[in-house]
C-alpha cells in the first residue's frame, strides 16, 4: 500500500484510574513517546488496544485522538466486530477522520461460510472509502476464500508475524508490503525484543505493554476488567529489561 511503510505500533488504550473512560491525556503522551522513538505509524483499538473491552464510541474516540497527535503519520483503525453494519460504521468513521486504512478480521465467533465472510469484507471495502487490510489470527480464511478476497478491490491480505511458540497470534501482528506491526513495537525501542516477545506470548499485549509503560513512567492505567495487571514477577522482569533505558 502506498505510503504505508516501516514499523507500526498498535497503541494500548489508556483508561482513567477508575477504568470508566478513555484518558485523552495518557493516550496523547503515549503517541508522542512513540513518535520520539521512531514509530512510523499507529493502529488503534486492536487486540493490544482492548477492542473487545471498549465500546464503539470509545473506539472512535481513540482513533480521533491518535490521528490528532500523529503529526501526519499514518493511522490504521481496527474495525473488527461481529456485525457488518457495525464494522462498516467504524470504518466509515475512520475514513472521515483521517485513517489511512481499516484492519478487519473475519467474524471471530461462530461458524460462517466462505461466501458469508467474503460478503462481509466486500461490503465494508465497497462503502468504507478507505482500504481494508484483511488479517486472520484465528485461521478462518481458507485457501479458496483467500482467492476470493484477492479479487475484491481495496482489500489487501496481510501476512501474520509469528509469535513465540506460535500462540497466541494477534490481529495486530502482521506484515503488509513494506510495513510491519507488532505489540513489541511499543517497547522494543526500550528493551530486549526477544524477551518482550516471550512475555507477550504468555501474558498478552494489553497487559505487558501497559506494565512496560508504567516502568517507563508513562502511566496508561490498568487493563479493563476482567483482565488484570501482570503478576509481580513480570513487573520485576520488565524493570530489569527497561530500567537501564530509564537510567541512560
Secondary structure, 3 states (H helix, E strand, C coil): CCCCCEEEEECCCCECCCCCCECHHHHHHHHHHHHHCCCCEEEECCCCCCHHHCCHHHHHHHHHHHHHHCCCCEEEEECCCCCHHHHHHHHHHHHHCCCCEEEEECCCCCCCCHHHHHHHHHHHHHHCCCEEEEECCCCCCCHHHHHHHCCCCCEEECEECCCHHHCCCCCCCEEECCEEECHHHHCCCCCCHHHHHHHHHHHCHHHHHHHHHHHCCCCCCCCCCCCCCCCHHHHHHHHHHHHHHHHC
